């Protein structure tokens, strides 16, 4: 980058940013809370919404099946603007 002209550096940075913006962040669900009646799953706010919906439902169903109530039903989502995380609440039902 040292041998590049200022215009070339800006162009390179612009291309790099556009390329990185096209990268999809995987929806990796992380169980943060489970009490038998509900499960909270955390994902990145930048992940693909369709993938988040599918993967969080799968993980919630898996976790709820371990307790006395077997079915996971979506209840709500909270977004933390400070950490760019979403907390998805699922109720465990019979």
Biopython code that builds the backbone (N, CA, C, O; Angstrom):
import numpy as np
from Bio.PDB.StructureBuilder import StructureBuilder

atoms = [
    (1, "UNK", "N", (0.825, -1.190, 0.000)),
    (1, "UNK", "CA", (0.000, 0.000, 0.000)),
    (1, "UNK", "C", (0.875, 1.261, 0.000)),
    (1, "UNK", "O", (0.410, 2.326, -0.407)),
    (2, "UNK", "N", (2.135, 1.158, 0.451)),
    (2, "UNK", "CA", (2.987, 2.341, 0.513)),
    (2, "UNK", "C", (3.260, 2.914, -0.870)),
    (2, "UNK", "O", (3.374, 4.130, -1.021)),
    (3, "UNK", "N", (3.367, 2.060, -1.878)),
    (3, "UNK", "CA", (3.704, 2.516, -3.218)),
    (3, "UNK", "C", (2.486, 2.971, -4.004)),
    (3, "UNK", "O", (2.616, 3.349, -5.168)),
    (4, "UNK", "N", (1.334, 2.946, -3.412)),
    (4, "UNK", "CA", (0.109, 3.335, -4.104)),
    (4, "UNK", "C", (-0.115, 4.840, -3.972)),
    (4, "UNK", "O", (0.234, 5.453, -2.964)),
    (5, "UNK", "N", (-0.700, 5.408, -5.006)),
    (5, "UNK", "CA", (-1.081, 6.824, -4.978)),
    (5, "UNK", "C", (-2.322, 6.962, -4.099)),
    (5, "UNK", "O", (-3.042, 5.982, -3.906)),
    (6, "UNK", "N", (-2.591, 8.150, -3.563)),
    (6, "UNK", "CA", (-3.771, 8.334, -2.696)),
    (6, "UNK", "C", (-5.071, 7.872, -3.344)),
    (6, "UNK", "O", (-5.906, 7.256, -2.681)),
    (7, "UNK", "N", (-5.252, 8.161, -4.631)),
    (7, "UNK", "CA", (-6.468, 7.734, -5.319)),
    (7, "UNK", "C", (-6.553, 6.212, -5.370)),
    (7, "UNK", "O", (-7.631, 5.645, -5.189)),
    (8, "UNK", "N", (-5.440, 5.554, -5.614)),
    (8, "UNK", "CA", (-5.416, 4.097, -5.673)),
    (8, "UNK", "C", (-5.738, 3.496, -4.310)),
    (8, "UNK", "O", (-6.434, 2.484, -4.222)),
    (9, "UNK", "N", (-5.232, 4.120, -3.249)),
    (9, "UNK", "CA", (-5.528, 3.632, -1.896)),
    (9, "UNK", "C", (-7.015, 3.727, -1.601)),
    (9, "UNK", "O", (-7.616, 2.795, -1.066)),
    (10, "UNK", "N", (-7.606, 4.874, -1.958)),
    (10, "UNK", "CA", (-9.039, 5.048, -1.712)),
    (10, "UNK", "C", (-9.851, 4.039, -2.532)),
    (10, "UNK", "O", (-10.816, 3.463, -2.030)),
    (11, "UNK", "N", (-9.466, 3.831, -3.767)),
    (11, "UNK", "CA", (-10.171, 2.871, -4.614)),
    (11, "UNK", "C", (-10.051, 1.462, -4.046)),
    (11, "UNK", "O", (-11.026, 0.712, -4.006)),
    (12, "UNK", "N", (-8.853, 1.117, -3.611)),
    (12, "UNK", "CA", (-8.630, -0.202, -3.023)),
    (12, "UNK", "C", (-9.497, -0.382, -1.782)),
    (12, "UNK", "O", (-10.129, -1.425, -1.614)),
    (13, "UNK", "N", (-9.532, 0.624, -0.914)),
    (13, "UNK", "CA", (-10.336, 0.556, 0.311)),
    (13, "UNK", "C", (-11.820, 0.452, -0.015)),
    (13, "UNK", "O", (-12.552, -0.293, 0.637)),
    (14, "UNK", "N", (-12.262, 1.194, -1.019)),
    (14, "UNK", "CA", (-13.672, 1.148, -1.405)),
    (14, "UNK", "C", (-14.046, -0.242, -1.909)),
    (14, "UNK", "O", (-15.090, -0.777, -1.536)),
    (15, "UNK", "N", (-13.210, -0.823, -2.744)),
    (15, "UNK", "CA", (-13.474, -2.170, -3.258)),
    (15, "UNK", "C", (-13.466, -3.176, -2.115)),
    (15, "UNK", "O", (-14.302, -4.079, -2.075)),
    (16, "UNK", "N", (-12.543, -3.028, -1.202)),
    (16, "UNK", "CA", (-12.458, -3.928, -0.046)),
    (16, "UNK", "C", (-13.723, -3.841, 0.808)),
    (16, "UNK", "O", (-14.257, -4.870, 1.223)),
    (17, "UNK", "N", (-14.203, -2.640, 1.074)),
    (17, "UNK", "CA", (-15.415, -2.464, 1.879)),
    (17, "UNK", "C", (-16.639, -3.059, 1.197)),
    (17, "UNK", "O", (-17.467, -3.696, 1.848)),
    (18, "UNK", "N", (-16.755, -2.855, -0.108)),
    (18, "UNK", "CA", (-17.890, -3.418, -0.846)),
    (18, "UNK", "C", (-17.835, -4.941, -0.816)),
    (18, "UNK", "O", (-18.866, -5.597, -0.668)),
    (19, "UNK", "N", (-16.655, -5.496, -0.954)),
    (19, "UNK", "CA", (-16.491, -6.948, -0.911)),
    (19, "UNK", "C", (-16.864, -7.500, 0.452)),
    (19, "UNK", "O", (-17.562, -8.510, 0.546)),
    (20, "UNK", "N", (-16.404, -6.847, 1.506)),
    (20, "UNK", "CA", (-16.713, -7.307, 2.853)),
    (20, "UNK", "C", (-18.190, -7.150, 3.187)),
    (20, "UNK", "O", (-18.741, -7.960, 3.932)),
    (21, "UNK", "N", (-18.828, -6.140, 2.659)),
    (21, "UNK", "CA", (-20.254, -5.932, 2.929)),
    (21, "UNK", "C", (-21.088, -7.064, 2.349)),
    (21, "UNK", "O", (-22.168, -7.357, 2.863)),
    (22, "UNK", "N", (-20.612, -7.701, 1.298)),
    (22, "UNK", "CA", (-21.332, -8.806, 0.686)),
    (22, "UNK", "C", (-21.171, -10.121, 1.425)),
    (22, "UNK", "O", (-21.868, -11.089, 1.119)),
    (23, "UNK", "N", (-20.270, -10.175, 2.388)),
    (23, "UNK", "CA", (-20.054, -11.404, 3.143)),
    (23, "UNK", "C", (-21.202, -11.630, 4.122)),
    (23, "UNK", "O", (-21.606, -10.724, 4.849)),
    (24, "UNK", "N", (-21.703, -12.823, 4.123)),
    (24, "UNK", "CA", (-22.798, -13.156, 5.041)),
    (24, "UNK", "C", (-22.227, -13.654, 6.357)),
    (24, "UNK", "O", (-21.321, -14.487, 6.378)),
    (25, "UNK", "N", (-22.759, -13.141, 7.444)),
    (25, "UNK", "CA", (-22.360, -13.610, 8.763)),
    (25, "UNK", "C", (-23.252, -14.792, 9.112)),
    (25, "UNK", "O", (-24.476, -14.671, 9.058)),
    (26, "UNK", "N", (-22.670, -15.927, 9.467)),
    (26, "UNK", "CA", (-23.499, -17.098, 9.760)),
    (26, "UNK", "C", (-24.350, -16.891, 11.006)),
    (26, "UNK", "O", (-23.949, -16.213, 11.952)),
    (27, "UNK", "N", (-25.527, -17.488, 10.980)),
    (27, "UNK", "CA", (-26.430, -17.424, 12.130)),
    (27, "UNK", "C", (-26.048, -18.542, 13.087)),
    (27, "UNK", "O", (-26.555, -19.659, 12.991)),
    (28, "UNK", "N", (-25.156, -18.231, 14.003)),
    (28, "UNK", "CA", (-24.715, -19.213, 14.988)),
    (28, "UNK", "C", (-25.505, -18.992, 16.274)),
    (28, "UNK", "O", (-25.223, -18.049, 17.014)),
    (29, "UNK", "N", (-26.487, -19.846, 16.550)),
    (29, "UNK", "CA", (-27.292, -19.651, 17.753)),
    (29, "UNK", "C", (-26.542, -20.083, 19.010)),
    (29, "UNK", "O", (-25.920, -21.145, 19.044)),
    (30, "UNK", "N", (-26.610, -19.246, 20.036)),
    (30, "UNK", "CA", (-25.980, -19.536, 21.318)),
    (30, "UNK", "C", (-27.052, -19.494, 22.392)),
    (30, "UNK", "O", (-27.728, -18.478, 22.555)),
    (31, "UNK", "N", (-27.213, -20.579, 23.119)),
    (31, "UNK", "CA", (-28.200, -20.630, 24.194)),
    (31, "UNK", "C", (-27.647, -19.843, 25.379)),
    (31, "UNK", "O", (-26.580, -20.160, 25.905)),
    (32, "UNK", "N", (-28.387, -18.814, 25.791)),
    (32, "UNK", "CA", (-27.924, -18.011, 26.924)),
    (32, "UNK", "C", (-28.690, -18.318, 28.204)),
    (32, "UNK", "O", (-28.155, -18.137, 29.298)),
    (33, "UNK", "N", (-29.934, -18.782, 28.087)),
    (33, "UNK", "CA", (-30.730, -19.108, 29.268)),
    (33, "UNK", "C", (-31.697, -20.240, 28.947)),
    (33, "UNK", "O", (-32.237, -20.320, 27.843)),
    (34, "UNK", "N", (-31.906, -21.113, 29.928)),
    (34, "UNK", "CA", (-32.907, -22.177, 29.816)),
    (34, "UNK", "C", (-33.362, -22.529, 31.223)),
    (34, "UNK", "O", (-32.544, -22.789, 32.105)),
    (35, "UNK", "N", (-34.692, -22.534, 31.426)),
    (35, "UNK", "CA", (-35.195, -22.849, 32.767)),
    (35, "UNK", "C", (-36.282, -23.926, 32.755)),
    (35, "UNK", "O", (-36.959, -24.131, 33.763)),
    (36, "UNK", "N", (-36.453, -24.606, 31.639)),
    (36, "UNK", "CA", (-37.484, -25.633, 31.527)),
    (36, "UNK", "C", (-38.775, -25.108, 30.935)),
    (36, "UNK", "O", (-39.500, -25.846, 30.267)),
    (37, "UNK", "N", (-39.073, -23.827, 31.177)),
    (37, "UNK", "CA", (-40.279, -23.212, 30.633)),
    (37, "UNK", "C", (-39.986, -22.314, 29.434)),
    (37, "UNK", "O", (-40.869, -22.056, 28.616)),
    (38, "UNK", "N", (-38.752, -21.843, 29.331)),
    (38, "UNK", "CA", (-38.369, -20.989, 28.211)),
    (38, "UNK", "C", (-36.876, -21.127, 27.937)),
    (38, "UNK", "O", (-36.102, -21.579, 28.781)),
    (39, "UNK", "N", (-36.503, -20.721, 26.730)),
    (39, "UNK", "CA", (-35.096, -20.728, 26.332)),
    (39, "UNK", "C", (-34.829, -19.421, 25.587)),
    (39, "UNK", "O", (-35.643, -18.986, 24.773)),
    (40, "UNK", "N", (-33.688, -18.803, 25.871)),
    (40, "UNK", "CA", (-33.270, -17.595, 25.172)),
    (40, "UNK", "C", (-32.039, -17.928, 24.353)),
    (40, "UNK", "O", (-31.075, -18.511, 24.849)),
    (41, "UNK", "N", (-32.093, -17.543, 23.085)),
    (41, "UNK", "CA", (-31.006, -17.838, 22.155)),
    (41, "UNK", "C", (-30.498, -16.524, 21.582)),
    (41, "UNK", "O", (-31.288, -15.681, 21.157)),
    (42, "UNK", "N", (-29.172, -16.348, 21.569)),
    (42, "UNK", "CA", (-28.546, -15.123, 21.092)),
    (42, "UNK", "C", (-27.911, -15.362, 19.725)),
    (42, "UNK", "O", (-27.254, -16.379, 19.501)),
    (43, "UNK", "N", (-28.120, -14.392, 18.799)),
    (43, "UNK", "CA", (-27.495, -14.428, 17.476)),
    (43, "UNK", "C", (-26.968, -13.030, 17.148)),
    (43, "UNK", "O", (-27.282, -12.059, 17.837)),
    (44, "UNK", "N", (-26.170, -12.943, 16.097)),
    (44, "UNK", "CA", (-25.663, -11.664, 15.624)),
    (44, "UNK", "C", (-26.782, -10.905, 14.922)),
    (44, "UNK", "O", (-27.578, -11.497, 14.193)),
    (45, "UNK", "N", (-26.840, -9.600, 15.141)),
    (45, "UNK", "CA", (-27.837, -8.764, 14.473)),
    (45, "UNK", "C", (-27.521, -8.610, 12.988)),
    (45, "UNK", "O", (-28.377, -8.162, 12.225)),
    (46, "UNK", "N", (-26.311, -8.972, 12.563)),
    (46, "UNK", "CA", (-25.914, -8.838, 11.172)),
    (46, "UNK", "C", (-26.174, -10.101, 10.339)),
    (46, "UNK", "O", (-25.990, -10.087, 9.122)),
    (47, "UNK", "N", (-26.592, -11.168, 10.976)),
    (47, "UNK", "CA", (-26.820, -12.438, 10.269)),
    (47, "UNK", "C", (-28.078, -12.355, 9.416)),
    (47, "UNK", "O", (-28.958, -11.530, 9.661)),
    (48, "UNK", "N", (-28.148, -13.212, 8.420)),
    (48, "UNK", "CA", (-29.291, -13.289, 7.510)),
    (48, "UNK", "C", (-30.563, -13.656, 8.285)),
    (48, "UNK", "O", (-30.595, -14.699, 8.938)),
    (49, "UNK", "N", (-31.610, -12.824, 8.226)),
    (49, "UNK", "CA", (-32.824, -13.071, 9.012)),
    (49, "UNK", "C", (-33.476, -14.434, 8.764)),
    (49, "UNK", "O", (-33.959, -15.064, 9.705)),
    (50, "UNK", "N", (-33.494, -14.887, 7.525)),
    (50, "UNK", "CA", (-34.109, -16.188, 7.227)),
    (50, "UNK", "C", (-33.320, -17.315, 7.892)),
    (50, "UNK", "O", (-33.902, -18.252, 8.439)),
    (51, "UNK", "N", (-32.008, -17.217, 7.839)),
    (51, "UNK", "CA", (-31.158, -18.224, 8.458)),
    (51, "UNK", "C", (-31.296, -18.184, 9.979)),
    (51, "UNK", "O", (-31.331, -19.225, 10.634)),
    (52, "UNK", "N", (-31.374, -16.979, 10.532)),
    (52, "UNK", "CA", (-31.547, -16.826, 11.982)),
    (52, "UNK", "C", (-32.841, -17.485, 12.424)),
    (52, "UNK", "O", (-32.860, -18.217, 13.414)),
    (53, "UNK", "N", (-33.916, -17.234, 11.702)),
    (53, "UNK", "CA", (-35.218, -17.799, 12.069)),
    (53, "UNK", "C", (-35.171, -19.325, 12.091)),
    (53, "UNK", "O", (-35.656, -19.953, 13.032)),
    (54, "UNK", "N", (-34.592, -19.909, 11.063)),
    (54, "UNK", "CA", (-34.526, -21.369, 10.956)),
    (54, "UNK", "C", (-33.623, -21.964, 12.038)),
    (54, "UNK", "O", (-34.012, -22.908, 12.725)),
    (55, "UNK", "N", (-32.420, -21.412, 12.185)),
    (55, "UNK", "CA", (-31.453, -22.003, 13.115)),
    (55, "UNK", "C", (-31.852, -21.808, 14.578)),
    (55, "UNK", "O", (-31.614, -22.689, 15.405)),
    (56, "UNK", "N", (-32.454, -20.664, 14.903)),
    (56, "UNK", "CA", (-32.879, -20.469, 16.287)),
    (56, "UNK", "C", (-34.042, -21.392, 16.631)),
    (56, "UNK", "O", (-34.122, -21.902, 17.749)),
    (57, "UNK", "N", (-34.946, -21.611, 15.673)),
    (57, "UNK", "CA", (-36.064, -22.529, 15.918)),
    (57, "UNK", "C", (-35.549, -23.949, 16.142)),
    (57, "UNK", "O", (-36.018, -24.647, 17.040)),
    (58, "UNK", "N", (-34.587, -24.374, 15.327)),
    (58, "UNK", "CA", (-34.003, -25.706, 15.482)),
    (58, "UNK", "C", (-33.329, -25.861, 16.849)),
    (58, "UNK", "O", (-33.510, -26.872, 17.528)),
    (59, "UNK", "N", (-32.555, -24.852, 17.241)),
    (59, "UNK", "CA", (-31.845, -24.930, 18.522)),
    (59, "UNK", "C", (-32.826, -24.882, 19.693)),
    (59, "UNK", "O", (-32.658, -25.616, 20.666)),
    (60, "UNK", "N", (-33.837, -24.035, 19.611)),
    (60, "UNK", "CA", (-34.837, -23.961, 20.674)),
    (60, "UNK", "C", (-35.584, -25.286, 20.806)),
    (60, "UNK", "O", (-35.840, -25.746, 21.919)),
    (61, "UNK", "N", (-35.929, -25.890, 19.693)),
    (61, "UNK", "CA", (-36.618, -27.191, 19.725)),
    (61, "UNK", "C", (-35.737, -28.255, 20.360)),
    (61, "UNK", "O", (-36.216, -29.078, 21.140)),
    (62, "UNK", "N", (-34.462, -28.242, 20.031)),
    (62, "UNK", "CA", (-33.518, -29.214, 20.601)),
    (62, "UNK", "C", (-33.402, -29.039, 22.113)),
    (62, "UNK", "O", (-33.425, -30.018, 22.858)),
    (63, "UNK", "N", (-33.279, -27.799, 22.561)),
    (63, "UNK", "CA", (-33.113, -27.527, 23.990)),
    (63, "UNK", "C", (-34.396, -27.826, 24.758)),
    (63, "UNK", "O", (-34.339, -28.449, 25.817)),
    (64, "UNK", "N", (-35.545, -27.398, 24.254)),
    (64, "UNK", "CA", (-36.816, -27.651, 24.947)),
    (64, "UNK", "C", (-37.082, -29.143, 25.080)),
    (64, "UNK", "O", (-37.661, -29.582, 26.074)),
    (65, "UNK", "N", (-36.668, -29.921, 24.099)),
    (65, "UNK", "CA", (-36.884, -31.369, 24.135)),
    (65, "UNK", "C", (-36.128, -32.033, 25.287)),
    (65, "UNK", "O", (-36.469, -33.148, 25.682)),
    (66, "UNK", "N", (-35.127, -31.377, 25.822)),
    (66, "UNK", "CA", (-34.361, -31.936, 26.944)),
    (66, "UNK", "C", (-35.101, -31.808, 28.271)),
    (66, "UNK", "O", (-34.798, -32.530, 29.221)),
    (67, "UNK", "N", (-36.063, -30.898, 28.341)),
    (67, "UNK", "CA", (-36.812, -30.675, 29.578)),
    (67, "UNK", "C", (-38.161, -31.381, 29.541)),
    (67, "UNK", "O", (-38.415, -32.199, 28.657)),
    (68, "UNK", "N", (-39.030, -31.062, 30.506)),
    (68, "UNK", "CA", (-40.335, -31.723, 30.591)),
    (68, "UNK", "C", (-41.307, -31.293, 29.487)),
    (68, "UNK", "O", (-42.221, -32.043, 29.142)),
    (69, "UNK", "N", (-41.120, -30.112, 28.940)),
    (69, "UNK", "CA", (-41.989, -29.610, 27.874)),
    (69, "UNK", "C", (-41.234, -29.749, 26.557)),
    (69, "UNK", "O", (-40.067, -29.365, 26.474)),
    (70, "UNK", "N", (-41.871, -30.285, 25.541)),
    (70, "UNK", "CA", (-41.137, -30.730, 24.357)),
    (70, "UNK", "C", (-41.167, -29.798, 23.151)),
    (70, "UNK", "O", (-40.333, -29.944, 22.257)),
    (71, "UNK", "N", (-42.090, -28.851, 23.095)),
    (71, "UNK", "CA", (-42.264, -28.037, 21.893)),
    (71, "UNK", "C", (-41.809, -26.602, 22.153)),
    (71, "UNK", "O", (-42.126, -26.030, 23.196)),
    (72, "UNK", "N", (-41.065, -26.017, 21.205)),
    (72, "UNK", "CA", (-40.589, -24.637, 21.328)),
    (72, "UNK", "C", (-41.448, -23.733, 20.458)),
    (72, "UNK", "O", (-41.636, -23.989, 19.268)),
    (73, "UNK", "N", (-41.969, -22.664, 21.073)),
    (73, "UNK", "CA", (-42.771, -21.694, 20.328)),
    (73, "UNK", "C", (-42.140, -20.317, 20.472)),
    (73, "UNK", "O", (-41.861, -19.859, 21.580)),
    (74, "UNK", "N", (-41.918, -19.658, 19.324)),
    (74, "UNK", "CA", (-41.302, -18.327, 19.317)),
    (74, "UNK", "C", (-42.173, -17.332, 20.083)),
    (74, "UNK", "O", (-43.396, -17.339, 19.940)),
    (75, "UNK", "N", (-41.544, -16.474, 20.901)),
    (75, "UNK", "CA", (-42.287, -15.468, 21.662)),
    (75, "UNK", "C", (-41.874, -14.042, 21.287)),
    (75, "UNK", "O", (-42.733, -13.204, 21.013)),
    (76, "UNK", "N", (-40.556, -13.759, 21.271)),
    (76, "UNK", "CA", (-40.136, -12.382, 20.986)),
    (76, "UNK", "C", (-38.646, -12.305, 20.678)),
    (76, "UNK", "O", (-37.894, -13.259, 20.877)),
    (77, "UNK", "N", (-38.241, -11.117, 20.179)),
    (77, "UNK", "CA", (-36.826, -10.838, 19.914)),
    (77, "UNK", "C", (-36.501, -9.452, 20.454)),
    (77, "UNK", "O", (-37.240, -8.494, 20.229)),
    (78, "UNK", "N", (-35.378, -9.361, 21.174)),
    (78, "UNK", "CA", (-34.848, -8.073, 21.635)),
    (78, "UNK", "C", (-33.505, -7.855, 20.964)),
    (78, "UNK", "O", (-32.703, -8.782, 20.857)),
    (79, "UNK", "N", (-33.256, -6.623, 20.509)),
    (79, "UNK", "CA", (-31.979, -6.290, 19.893)),
    (79, "UNK", "C", (-31.197, -5.380, 20.823)),
    (79, "UNK", "O", (-31.716, -4.367, 21.293)),
    (80, "UNK", "N", (-29.950, -5.739, 21.086)),
    (80, "UNK", "CA", (-29.058, -4.928, 21.900)),
    (80, "UNK", "C", (-28.225, -4.069, 20.949)),
    (80, "UNK", "O", (-27.370, -4.587, 20.231)),
    (81, "UNK", "N", (-28.469, -2.770, 20.944)),
    (81, "UNK", "CA", (-27.766, -1.857, 20.039)),
    (81, "UNK", "C", (-26.294, -1.673, 20.412)),
    (81, "UNK", "O", (-25.496, -1.242, 19.580)),
    (82, "UNK", "N", (-25.937, -1.993, 21.635)),
    (82, "UNK", "CA", (-24.549, -1.828, 22.083)),
    (82, "UNK", "C", (-23.654, -2.974, 21.617)),
    (82, "UNK", "O", (-22.482, -2.765, 21.305)),
    (83, "UNK", "N", (-24.210, -4.184, 21.569)),
    (83, "UNK", "CA", (-23.403, -5.358, 21.224)),
    (83, "UNK", "C", (-23.780, -5.957, 19.868)),
    (83, "UNK", "O", (-23.139, -6.903, 19.410)),
    (84, "UNK", "N", (-24.816, -5.411, 19.222)),
    (84, "UNK", "CA", (-25.299, -5.918, 17.931)),
    (84, "UNK", "C", (-25.685, -7.392, 18.006)),
    (84, "UNK", "O", (-25.404, -8.181, 17.104)),
    (85, "UNK", "N", (-26.334, -7.733, 19.110)),
    (85, "UNK", "CA", (-26.837, -9.090, 19.310)),
    (85, "UNK", "C", (-28.355, -9.057, 19.410)),
    (85, "UNK", "O", (-28.948, -8.062, 19.826)),
    (86, "UNK", "N", (-28.959, -10.159, 19.023)),
    (86, "UNK", "CA", (-30.398, -10.320, 19.171)),
    (86, "UNK", "C", (-30.655, -11.478, 20.121)),
    (86, "UNK", "O", (-30.039, -12.537, 20.003)),
    (87, "UNK", "N", (-31.569, -11.273, 21.065)),
    (87, "UNK", "CA", (-31.963, -12.324, 22.003)),
    (87, "UNK", "C", (-33.360, -12.785, 21.620)),
    (87, "UNK", "O", (-34.312, -12.006, 21.653)),
    (88, "UNK", "N", (-33.473, -14.057, 21.256)),
    (88, "UNK", "CA", (-34.739, -14.640, 20.810)),
    (88, "UNK", "C", (-35.297, -15.498, 21.947)),
    (88, "UNK", "O", (-34.641, -16.431, 22.409)),
    (89, "UNK", "N", (-36.509, -15.175, 22.391)),
    (89, "UNK", "CA", (-37.149, -15.911, 23.472)),
    (89, "UNK", "C", (-38.117, -16.926, 22.883)),
    (89, "UNK", "O", (-38.954, -16.586, 22.047)),
    (90, "UNK", "N", (-37.999, -18.166, 23.323)),
    (90, "UNK", "CA", (-38.911, -19.251, 22.935)),
    (90, "UNK", "C", (-39.524, -19.818, 24.203)),
    (90, "UNK", "O", (-38.835, -20.006, 25.206)),
    (91, "UNK", "N", (-40.832, -20.092, 24.156)),
    (91, "UNK", "CA", (-41.499, -20.757, 25.257)),
    (91, "UNK", "C", (-41.498, -22.250, 25.005)),
    (91, "UNK", "O", (-41.739, -22.691, 23.881)),
    (92, "UNK", "N", (-41.229, -23.036, 26.040)),
    (92, "UNK", "CA", (-41.273, -24.497, 25.938)),
    (92, "UNK", "C", (-42.662, -24.935, 26.371)),
    (92, "UNK", "O", (-43.064, -24.711, 27.512)),
    (93, "UNK", "N", (-43.392, -25.559, 25.461)),
    (93, "UNK", "CA", (-44.774, -25.959, 25.708)),
    (93, "UNK", "C", (-44.955, -27.464, 25.527)),
    (93, "UNK", "O", (-44.123, -28.131, 24.911)),
    (94, "UNK", "N", (-46.050, -27.987, 26.070)),
    (94, "UNK", "CA", (-46.373, -29.414, 25.897)),
    (94, "UNK", "C", (-46.940, -29.666, 24.533)),
    (94, "UNK", "O", (-47.271, -30.805, 24.203)),
]
sb = StructureBuilder()
sb.init_structure("model")
sb.init_model(0)
sb.init_chain("A")
sb.init_seg("    ")
for serial, (resi, resn, name, xyz) in enumerate(atoms, 1):
    if name == "N":
        sb.init_residue(resn, " ", resi, " ")
    sb.init_atom(name, np.array(xyz, "f"), 0.0, 1.0, " ", f" {name:<3s}", serial, name[0])
structure = sb.get_structure()
